[in-house]
Structures are given as structure tokens and as C-alpha cells.
Amino acid sequence: MASVRIVLTGGPAELPEGGRVAEVDNLCDKVKISFGSGYEHFSHHGEVTEVDGVRLPVFRWCERTKIAE
């Protein structure tokens, strides 16, 4: 299966804008981004947005978890 470009929204304001476009293999899976001392989780609920003339699925922030020690 080909990867799909997505847009991440929400979460910490300090998350770099360059890290807001990512690629996933499956729109049904959550996206987990390592950030600071934890992970930011994003999920897709059918929303899309246009970026540079291309419609991309939007993954919204849904939770933060700590890195296990």
C-alpha cells in the first residue's frame, strides 16, 4: 500500500510547523509523534484540508502519553 500525506492539527503549540505534514500507510491508524518527554497522538475522523492545492486528510490531536522508562 502506498503512503498518504496527511496534516496534523492541534497538540502543543511548540510542535514544529515543519512536522505538521507527515505520511501514513493507513488512515485508520493513530499517528504517534515523539515530542519532548512523551508522545503526541493524532487520529483521523474524515476531515480534509487543502495544502498547496492538494487535498490532504487531517489528523487531529487526541492525547499525549509519557515515554515509558
GROMACS elastic network, one bead per residue, 0.5 to 0.9 nm:
[ bonds ]
;  ai    aj funct       b0    kb
    1    25     6  0.66721   500
    1    26     6  0.83714   500
    2    24     6  0.86769   500
    2    25     6  0.64078   500
    2    26     6  0.89474   500
    3    23     6  0.59350   500
    3    24     6  0.52651   500
    3    26     6  0.74696   500
    4    22     6  0.82571   500
    4    23     6  0.52535   500
    4    24     6  0.53314   500
    4    25     6  0.61780   500
    4    26     6  0.76655   500
    4    27     6  0.80319   500
    4    56     6  0.83372   500
    4    57     6  0.85324   500
    5    21     6  0.68163   500
    5    22     6  0.56422   500
    5    24     6  0.65901   500
    5    56     6  0.64640   500
    5    57     6  0.75480   500
    6    20     6  0.82207   500
    6    21     6  0.56027   500
    6    22     6  0.53668   500
    6    23     6  0.58115   500
    6    24     6  0.72191   500
    6    27     6  0.88733   500
    6    48     6  0.87839   500
    6    56     6  0.53200   500
    6    57     6  0.50811   500
    6    58     6  0.59774   500
    6    59     6  0.69681   500
    7    19     6  0.89812   500
    7    20     6  0.56275   500
    7    22     6  0.64361   500
    7    23     6  0.86383   500
    7    48     6  0.85567   500
    7    49     6  0.79982   500
    7    51     6  0.85321   500
    7    56     6  0.64946   500
    7    57     6  0.62898   500
    7    59     6  0.60283   500
    7    60     6  0.84251   500
    8    11     6  0.86616   500
    8    19     6  0.80477   500
    8    21     6  0.61762   500
    8    22     6  0.74894   500
    8    31     6  0.89207   500
    8    42     6  0.69775   500
    8    43     6  0.87367   500
    8    57     6  0.88010   500
    8    58     6  0.60246   500
    8    60     6  0.59202   500
    8    61     6  0.72319   500
    9    20     6  0.70307   500
    9    42     6  0.80033   500
    9    58     6  0.70192   500
    9    59     6  0.62450   500
    9    61     6  0.60859   500
   10    13     6  0.76480   500
   10    42     6  0.84971   500
   10    59     6  0.87492   500
   10    60     6  0.58793   500
   10    62     6  0.82828   500
   11    14     6  0.85680   500
   11    15     6  0.74637   500
   11    40     6  0.69504   500
   11    41     6  0.83672   500
   11    42     6  0.84330   500
   11    60     6  0.80012   500
   11    61     6  0.51730   500
   11    62     6  0.77911   500
   11    63     6  0.79742   500
   11    64     6  0.82915   500
   12    15     6  0.56286   500
   12    40     6  0.83697   500
   12    61     6  0.89101   500
   13    16     6  0.79522   500
   14    17     6  0.85442   500
   15    18     6  0.85628   500
   15    19     6  0.70121   500
   15    20     6  0.78322   500
   15    35     6  0.74706   500
   16    19     6  0.52911   500
   16    20     6  0.69477   500
   17    20     6  0.52022   500
   17    21     6  0.80515   500
   18    21     6  0.67563   500
   19    22     6  0.68302   500
   24    27     6  0.68592   500
   24    29     6  0.82683   500
   24    31     6  0.76720   500
   25    29     6  0.83305   500
   26    29     6  0.57369   500
   26    30     6  0.87654   500
   27    30     6  0.78115   500
   27    43     6  0.81969   500
   27    44     6  0.65135   500
   27    45     6  0.89697   500
   27    57     6  0.81400   500
   27    59     6  0.88109   500
   28    43     6  0.77545   500
   28    44     6  0.69239   500
   28    45     6  0.87131   500
   29    43     6  0.70862   500
   29    44     6  0.80517   500
   30    41     6  0.65098   500
   30    42     6  0.56074   500
   30    44     6  0.74120   500
   30    59     6  0.83201   500
   31    40     6  0.80753   500
   31    41     6  0.55690   500
   31    42     6  0.50705   500
   31    43     6  0.63704   500
   31    44     6  0.89365   500
   31    59     6  0.79146   500
   32    39     6  0.60618   500
   32    40     6  0.56853   500
   32    42     6  0.66010   500
   33    38     6  0.84639   500
   33    39     6  0.53314   500
   33    40     6  0.51451   500
   33    41     6  0.64637   500
   33    42     6  0.83186   500
   34    37     6  0.78502   500
   34    38     6  0.60391   500
   34    40     6  0.64601   500
   34    41     6  0.89938   500
   34    67     6  0.86415   500
   35    38     6  0.56119   500
   35    39     6  0.55530   500
   35    40     6  0.66186   500
   36    39     6  0.77055   500
   37    65     6  0.88236   500
   37    66     6  0.63063   500
   37    67     6  0.61905   500
   38    64     6  0.67902   500
   38    65     6  0.54904   500
   38    68     6  0.85211   500
   39    63     6  0.84079   500
   39    64     6  0.55649   500
   39    65     6  0.52422   500
   39    66     6  0.62628   500
   39    67     6  0.68288   500
   40    61     6  0.70992   500
   40    62     6  0.78974   500
   40    63     6  0.61655   500
   40    65     6  0.67223   500
   41    60     6  0.83278   500
   41    61     6  0.57946   500
   41    62     6  0.57282   500
   41    63     6  0.52483   500
   41    64     6  0.59684   500
   41    65     6  0.78715   500
   42    59     6  0.53632   500
   42    60     6  0.50557   500
   42    62     6  0.53251   500
   42    63     6  0.72108   500
   43    58     6  0.81828   500
   43    60     6  0.55039   500
   43    61     6  0.66252   500
   43    62     6  0.65884   500
   44    47     6  0.70657   500
   44    57     6  0.72266   500
   44    58     6  0.61064   500
   44    60     6  0.64144   500
   45    57     6  0.87985   500
   45    58     6  0.78361   500
   45    59     6  0.73236   500
   45    60     6  0.81127   500
   46    57     6  0.70630   500
   46    58     6  0.74906   500
   46    59     6  0.86838   500
   47    56     6  0.86462   500
   47    57     6  0.59773   500
   47    58     6  0.54347   500
   47    59     6  0.78258   500
   48    55     6  0.62688   500
   48    56     6  0.53670   500
   48    58     6  0.51461   500
   48    59     6  0.87348   500
   49    54     6  0.81168   500
   49    55     6  0.54148   500
   49    56     6  0.54562   500
   49    57     6  0.64638   500
   49    58     6  0.65107   500
   50    53     6  0.58001   500
   50    54     6  0.52444   500
   50    56     6  0.60374   500
   50    57     6  0.87812   500
   51    54     6  0.52554   500
   51    55     6  0.63313   500
   51    56     6  0.68863   500
   52    55     6  0.84412   500
   59    62     6  0.89200   500
   61    64     6  0.84313   500
   65    68     6  0.88675   500
   66    69     6  0.89325   500
